[in-house]
């Protein structure tokens, strides 16, 4: 059995971000935008054939931005059922666990909501994303740049 490197315990969160083209055709439908986002943010892989995560995201967007409510699992299931989508409770919880782990979604008092920025309107999804995800990624990039500089200095000696 291979031993973990000591620094492995320092990992707090893992992100997969893909650099992708954003052609105008992506903006033509909500479904296409959901697929693009899920792929760019690493929620799905390039080879993904299952579409459940899109249904789950669609349900959350619907409740948060159309109905302006924070949905429970039952609310999400009711919406999915109304759209003819059958998602087991276990699979729904699995997808929300992944979305929570990514920093995109949080669960408060049994309700799901997109992470928000403390200084912005709750409905400002871009600010919430920047606060919960982009700031962590930027901090990590700064730390990596710092370590690379120290490595280069160390090897110059």
Wavefront OBJ file of the C-alpha trace (Angstrom):
o trace
v 0.000 0.000 0.000
v 1.306 3.428 -0.947
v 1.642 6.007 1.808
v 0.043 9.417 1.304
v 2.303 12.406 1.065
v 2.219 14.457 4.286
v 0.759 17.525 2.561
v -2.354 15.576 1.458
v -4.017 16.436 4.757
v -3.782 20.135 3.830
v -6.282 19.770 0.944
v -9.542 21.526 1.808
v -11.378 21.426 -1.519
v -10.737 20.248 -5.073
v -11.893 22.094 -8.180
v -11.876 21.050 -11.799
v -12.125 24.045 -14.095
v -12.066 23.622 -17.850
v -11.028 26.325 -20.293
v -13.784 26.199 -22.896
v -15.028 28.179 -25.854
v -18.321 29.965 -25.286
v -19.959 30.258 -28.712
v -23.187 32.263 -29.036
v -25.133 29.046 -29.695
v -24.620 27.989 -26.062
v -26.731 30.934 -24.914
v -29.756 29.905 -26.971
v -31.278 27.580 -24.353
v -31.173 27.218 -20.584
v -30.369 23.520 -21.026
v -27.327 24.321 -23.173
v -26.149 26.885 -20.610
v -26.582 24.292 -17.822
v -24.537 21.750 -19.801
v -21.802 24.291 -20.537
v -21.604 25.383 -16.900
v -21.574 21.811 -15.559
v -18.778 20.864 -17.958
v -16.723 24.056 -17.423
v -17.025 23.822 -13.634
v -16.098 20.143 -13.611
v -19.427 18.859 -12.314
v -19.542 16.418 -15.238
v -16.862 14.858 -17.416
v -16.490 15.254 -21.164
v -17.733 11.672 -21.615
v -20.804 12.079 -19.382
v -23.956 10.497 -20.772
v -26.239 10.820 -17.746
v -28.336 13.960 -17.535
v -29.606 13.845 -13.948
v -27.316 16.634 -12.757
v -28.857 18.987 -15.352
v -32.321 18.200 -14.023
v -31.153 18.826 -10.454
v -29.530 22.151 -11.384
v -32.596 23.135 -13.417
v -34.810 22.437 -10.417
v -32.647 24.532 -8.101
v -32.445 27.433 -10.586
v -36.226 27.296 -11.033
v -36.902 27.501 -7.315
v -34.248 30.123 -6.555
v -34.838 32.479 -9.479
v -38.375 31.856 -10.739
v -40.203 31.063 -7.515
v -37.682 32.989 -5.352
v -37.692 30.262 -2.687
v -35.114 27.984 -1.133
v -36.393 24.485 -1.922
v -36.433 21.381 0.226
v -35.716 17.957 -1.240
v -39.480 17.447 -1.514
v -39.872 20.712 -3.476
v -37.113 19.681 -5.859
v -38.657 16.231 -6.316
v -42.091 17.744 -7.008
v -40.611 19.982 -9.712
v -38.703 17.088 -11.266
v -41.842 14.954 -11.236
v -43.825 17.746 -12.929
v -41.208 17.714 -15.711
v -41.493 13.938 -16.111
v -38.083 13.296 -14.544
v -37.690 10.514 -12.032
v -34.756 10.983 -9.657
v -34.399 8.839 -6.562
v -33.942 10.600 -3.228
v -30.555 8.935 -2.898
v -29.378 10.234 -6.285
v -30.734 13.719 -5.543
v -28.804 13.808 -2.261
v -25.681 12.513 -4.030
v -25.794 15.366 -6.555
v -26.413 17.970 -3.858
v -23.528 16.601 -1.801
v -21.268 17.081 -4.838
v -22.623 20.601 -5.393
v -22.075 21.413 -1.710
v -18.546 19.994 -1.829
v -17.806 22.245 -4.809
v -18.830 25.337 -2.839
v -21.630 26.185 -5.253
v -24.575 25.149 -3.078
v -25.283 25.093 0.632
v -27.960 23.509 2.766
v -29.555 25.541 5.531
v -32.396 24.339 7.737
v -33.211 21.531 5.301
v -33.327 23.872 2.301
v -30.930 24.127 -0.614
v -29.635 27.400 -1.973
v -26.797 28.720 -4.047
v -23.964 30.136 -1.970
v -24.219 33.890 -1.740
v -21.867 36.730 -1.027
v -22.351 38.408 2.348
v -22.161 41.855 0.722
v -24.448 41.248 -2.264
v -28.070 40.454 -2.911
v -28.838 36.768 -2.371
v -30.044 36.512 -5.972
v -26.669 37.665 -7.347
v -25.393 34.217 -8.276
v -22.236 35.561 -9.935
v -21.202 37.375 -6.728
v -21.917 34.257 -4.683
v -19.829 32.163 -7.058
v -17.009 34.686 -6.887
v -17.152 34.738 -3.091
v -17.333 30.999 -2.481
v -15.389 29.583 -5.426
v -13.370 32.175 -7.333
v -11.801 33.679 -4.222
v -10.637 30.220 -3.101
v -9.255 29.445 -6.569
v -7.483 32.825 -6.759
v -5.966 32.299 -3.298
v -4.752 28.869 -4.369
v -3.218 30.322 -7.553
v -1.433 32.986 -5.501
v -0.077 30.305 -3.155
v 1.097 28.216 -6.127
v 2.862 31.241 -7.624
v 4.540 31.922 -4.285
v 5.693 28.312 -3.956
v 7.020 28.313 -7.533
v 9.032 31.444 -6.750
v 10.446 29.833 -3.605
v 11.277 26.653 -5.511
v 13.082 28.616 -8.219
v 15.012 30.543 -5.542
v 15.867 27.315 -3.735
v 17.223 25.706 -6.875
v 19.235 28.802 -7.835
v 21.380 28.429 -4.724
l 1 2 3 4 5 6 7 8 9 10 11 12 13 14 15 16 17 18 19 20 21 22 23 24 25 26 27 28 29 30 31 32 33 34 35 36 37 38 39 40 41 42 43 44 45 46 47 48 49 50 51 52 53 54 55 56 57 58 59 60 61 62 63 64 65 66 67 68 69 70 71 72 73 74 75 76 77 78 79 80 81 82 83 84 85 86 87 88 89 90 91 92 93 94 95 96 97 98 99 100 101 102 103 104 105 106 107 108 109 110 111 112 113 114 115 116 117 118 119 120 121 122 123 124 125 126 127 128 129 130 131 132 133 134 135 136 137 138 139 140 141 142 143 144 145 146 147 148 149 150 151 152 153 154 155 156 157
